[in-house]
Amino acid sequence: MSEAPDSSDTVFDRLEKLLEFPCDFPLKVMGRRVDGFAQAISDLVREHAPDFDPATMVLKPSSQGAWLSLTVVVRIESRAQLEALYRAVAGHPMVRVVL
């Protein structure tokens, strides 16, 4: 009996077939609108993509103001870099959704 592949690996397999590296990759990150959220995500993104310019990050609060959506566009050099960035952002305790 074989194990089912990790669904995130399948997603990254598909992405790798669609993308040509290096490329500019948009990432949408959502979390509670709390002090430090945008800065924490910006710092985390820069760990994986040092050339990321935080001034390019787009912030959009929800209609009720409880949530904040951040859009970051990152220059990605490889699948490994994309996977590491996605997993780090998705694993951050302030993050609820990453698209």
C-alpha positions as CSV (number, residue, x, y, z in Angstrom):
1,M,0.0,0.0,0.0
2,S,1.5,3.4,-1.0
3,E,1.1,6.6,0.9
4,A,-0.9,9.4,-0.7
5,P,1.3,12.3,-1.7
6,D,1.3,15.4,0.4
7,S,-1.3,17.7,-1.3
8,S,1.0,20.7,-1.1
9,D,3.6,18.7,-3.0
10,T,1.1,18.1,-5.7
11,V,0.3,21.9,-5.8
12,F,4.0,22.7,-6.1
13,D,4.4,20.0,-8.8
14,R,1.7,21.7,-10.8
15,L,3.1,25.2,-10.2
16,E,6.5,24.1,-11.3
17,K,5.1,23.0,-14.6
18,L,3.3,26.3,-15.1
19,L,6.1,28.6,-14.0
20,E,9.4,29.5,-15.5
21,F,12.0,30.5,-13.0
22,P,13.0,33.2,-12.1
23,C,9.6,34.9,-12.0
24,D,7.6,37.5,-10.0
25,F,5.1,35.6,-7.9
26,P,2.2,37.2,-6.1
27,L,1.3,35.9,-2.6
28,K,-1.8,37.0,-0.8
29,V,-1.6,36.7,3.0
30,M,-4.6,37.2,5.3
31,G,-4.7,37.5,9.1
32,R,-6.3,39.5,11.9
33,R,-5.8,43.3,11.7
34,V,-3.4,43.6,14.7
35,D,-0.4,45.7,15.3
36,G,2.7,44.2,13.9
37,F,1.1,41.8,11.4
38,A,2.3,43.5,8.2
39,Q,5.8,44.1,9.6
40,A,6.0,40.4,10.7
41,I,5.1,39.2,7.3
42,S,7.4,41.7,5.6
43,D,10.3,40.5,7.7
44,L,9.5,36.9,7.1
45,V,9.3,37.4,3.3
46,R,12.6,39.2,3.3
47,E,14.2,36.2,5.0
48,H,13.3,34.1,2.0
49,A,13.6,36.8,-0.7
50,P,16.1,39.4,0.5
51,D,15.4,41.7,-2.5
52,F,11.7,42.1,-1.6
53,D,10.8,45.7,-1.2
54,P,8.3,46.1,1.7
55,A,7.1,49.4,0.2
56,T,5.5,47.4,-2.7
57,M,3.3,45.4,-0.3
58,V,-0.4,46.2,-0.7
59,L,-2.6,46.3,2.4
60,K,-6.3,46.0,2.3
61,P,-8.5,45.8,5.4
62,S,-11.8,43.8,5.4
63,S,-15.1,45.7,5.2
64,Q,-15.6,45.3,9.0
65,G,-11.9,46.1,9.7
66,A,-11.2,42.9,11.6
67,W,-9.0,41.3,9.0
68,L,-6.1,42.5,6.8
69,S,-5.1,41.2,3.4
70,L,-1.5,41.7,2.3
71,T,-0.4,41.2,-1.3
72,V,3.3,40.7,-1.8
73,V,5.0,40.2,-5.1
74,V,8.3,38.3,-4.7
75,R,11.0,37.5,-7.2
76,I,11.3,33.7,-7.0
77,E,14.4,31.9,-8.3
78,S,13.4,28.3,-7.8
79,R,10.7,25.9,-6.7
80,A,12.6,25.3,-3.5
81,Q,12.6,29.0,-2.6
82,L,8.8,29.2,-3.4
83,E,8.1,26.2,-1.2
84,A,10.2,27.5,1.7
85,L,8.6,30.9,1.5
86,Y,5.0,29.5,1.3
87,R,5.5,27.1,4.2
88,A,7.1,29.8,6.4
89,V,4.4,32.3,5.8
90,A,1.6,29.7,6.1
91,G,3.1,28.5,9.4
92,H,3.3,31.9,11.0
93,P,0.9,32.1,14.0
94,M,-0.6,35.4,12.8
95,V,-1.5,34.1,9.4
96,R,-4.9,32.6,8.7
97,V,-4.8,32.1,4.9
98,V,-2.2,32.2,2.2
99,L,-3.1,32.2,-1.5
